[in-house]
Amino acid sequence: MDLLGPGAPIAAKCQGCHGAKGAGGPNDTLVGGAGTLAGDKPLKTVGSYWPYATTLFDYVRRAMPWDHPRSLTNDEVYEVSAYILNLNGIIGSDDVLDAQSLPKVKMPNRDGFVPFPRP
């Protein structure tokens, strides 16, 4: 079953806020931004800015969808995470994410991430 294909239930939960294929909507853009971080107008997306794929899983699991947080199963969260990572060109379309493979995903900005300075 393709949870994120056209008309699928997970897609409906995501696309309303993030647009088709995570590329635009009323809320954060999830896809794109490669090579923009050093420029005047950086686009901070999952693919360009986030340092770890596990952060994506954790955030989706705890906070999404915004109107029903924590309503997705772990399998659905892995599927959503894989879909977003695939749209960003980080993993292949046939790659499967699970507890063993997720931490092994090398994010493009893993070594370039600069945390927000705190006092």
Secondary structure, 3 states (H helix, E strand, C coil): CCCCCCCCHHHHHHHHHHCHHHCCCCCCCCCCCCCCCCCCCCCCCCCCCCCEHHHHHHHHHHHCCCCCCCCCCHHHHHHHHHHHHHHCCCCCCCCCCCCCCHHHCECCCCCCCCCCCCC
